Amino acid sequence: MRYKVTVVGAGNVGATTAQRIAEAELADVVMVDVAADLATGKALDMMEAAPILGFNAKISGGGDYGATEGSDITVVTAGLPRKKDMSRDDLLAINQEIVGEVVRQVVQRSPGTILILVTNPLDAMCEVARRVSGFPRERVFGMAGVLDAARMRYFIASELNVSVEDVDAFVLGGHGDTMVPLPRYATVNGIPLPQLLSADRIEAINERTRKGGAEIVNYYKQGSAYYAPSAAVYDMVAAILHDKKKILPCAVLLQGEYGLNDLFVGVPARLGAGGMEQVIELELTAEEQAELHKSAEAVRELVEALPK
Ligand code: TXD
């Protein structure tokens, strides 16, 4: 049996995600973009690599949603990326219109699909997708935490000169400057991070993690990160299609967990064949809880600014 994954937006994150999924033969991939020729051309270019790399997945691309019918998962990257000196929140108005229309088109043809949102401002776009699709929270959630945690893991591994494979870390909260890195839950091969690094060094890593997106934007000037973001989406897609039951930080609609309601916030969740199968509640200190609520407030402000 072959799975089908639709990726809307064949830009940097979308195309790289499509490439990663196809090269791993995880699923056939359909890319859709308003820039139809761009999607068609990138799909053809990737397929022409298939004989060399030896993958059998099919990638197609264009402007028509017809080809997306019956998708198991749909990844939404359509929108404008953040430019230098532009906050994620500035993107709100433009991207809510784009994401709303994309989700309408997608769910008409794939009413059972699982929606993974990537477009910024991420947490608010999840809410737009939820409203338009009417899907339960198991089938509409966002990618941000896997990326933010991967950045933190990389910074920890570099600082300690250990393998990235040995480092685990969690980042909670909204995907913005108020995100909450959780060094207490970071480990190096099971050893808690606070036993390995001074509080000062840990705080420096937290700060670099919070600003990780901006650090890349400053280098690229035009556009934002996509290699690590597409790897993060790939991890989530693989967890679902292979029913891995992997615990990954995702933007999930909270319904009472962490004392928060009806708001998409980044928390650890179990991903498997059923999509977002369970929210994992971590025990937080009063300070961590306060930071999480502050981050959630920033998300709420954005959601309240959305046109009804
Ligand atoms: O952690 C995260 N969630 C993120 C989010 C990490 C990285 C990037 N993040 C956000 O994803 C970023 O701020 C943007 O909002 C999206 C996509 O980023 P990307 O870097 O891929 O942007 P591009 O290269 O500009 O690609 C966007 C594509 C482009 O080809 C447009 O033509 C297309 O989206 N687009 C559309 N496709 C379909 N339908 C509509 N309406 C549409 N509008 C634009």
Residues whose N, C-alpha, C, O or C-beta is under 5 A from the ligand:
A	BS01	TXD	G9 A10 G11 N12 V13 G14 V32 D33 V34 A35 T77 A78 G79 L80 P81 R82 I98 V118 T119 N120 L122 M143 A144 L147 S224 A225 P229
